[in-house]
């Protein structure tokens, strides 16, 4: 049974909170370990549910998974059998789609259900499928009954034992599709050019890891990535980058609660635009090399927030920004052009007394400041789970977040860490 969070709002926040490793970086890095029979070591792994699930998926396929320290894991994928893929675990999270590239590249075939994860509108895998087809992969869609369960929307990928490099033009700036095609290309014969490639920090993190393994990659961080295929990859050690989404979330919490909070392990260069815009809104921020200090300041005035692919304001920070907008002066337009379901959390904020008009699936207008009132809330996805925690922390009275499973997928020990800066929050069984 899922757990719930009980939050007593309107408490003064102060102190220091540290940013942990990036979930969005760790899951593709774990998948990349399948590309070699040699041991790989990943350090600064965040102990969140999505990462634990990805490790369990590859372990069930035959990979050896050993924690050397609390956040340092050694993976040896020598005896992996793709036929042992656990479909129920794949259905738990979106990032399981990242298994396709390594499995097809190394074994020539893969059978996987449509991945699960957040309920934030249509998130088709069309960009992944078209990219693989351009590399000569044959894809068949079907349904399958396994262990008494019916798995619809199954995909069977098949290719020659070694893929051939191609020019792959992605349909959109998709980080996971970029990562998938990148992992498929490193062992392909010849050259692959990925155009309309995403440039997010976790894409760059994956490229750096693959290069340590012996891959020949250039151009990551731009819209064109070039890959020269190699015969095999070796093992490598890698430090997972700090989570810029978590860093931004803690910043927005501190601003909404008018607290004085120091955020350490802050990847400042990855949030240049957000930090600049927050300052223009009136936020008091002291920016250091690897830390940001948030201090109470004058009333914020936001006007408009539009999230975009990197290096824009991250879509994963749209919902925390929506909560902050309820505390800003005047009208704020929230625009998320990417996902039509990511504004559903605003209905929960309206339950708390917010003044929000949802104009269409991509835009909403928020009038502030408003005094939010604690109530029972239902998070729909990972990022709205974090946003509703922020809302509970600044609301009058008690807020109950009925299911904390979504937030646990991406934020390690979120309740304990927030307690350290003054949030009165406790975890309880439903």
Secondary structure, 3 states (H helix, E strand, C coil): CCEEEEEECCCCCEEEEECCECHHHHHHHHHHHHHCCCEEEEECCCCCHHHHHHHHHHHHCCCEEEEEECCEEEEECCCCCHHHCCHHHHCCCHHHHHHHHHHHHHHCEEEEECCCCCCCCCCCCHHHHHHHHHCCCEEEEEEEEECCEEEEEEEEEECCCCCECCEEECCCCCHHHHHHHHHHHCCCECEEEEECCCCCHHHHHHHHHHHHCCCEEECCCCCEEEEECCCCCCCCEEECCECHHHHHHHHHHHHHCCCEEEEECCCHHHHHHHHHHHHHHCCEEEECCCEEEEECCCCCCCCEEEECCCCCCCHHHHHHHHHHHCCCCEEEEEEECCCCCCCCHHHHHHHCCCEEEEEECCEEEEEECCCCECCEECCCCHHHHHHHHHHHHHCECEEEECCCHHHHCCCCCHHHHHHCCCCEEEEEEC
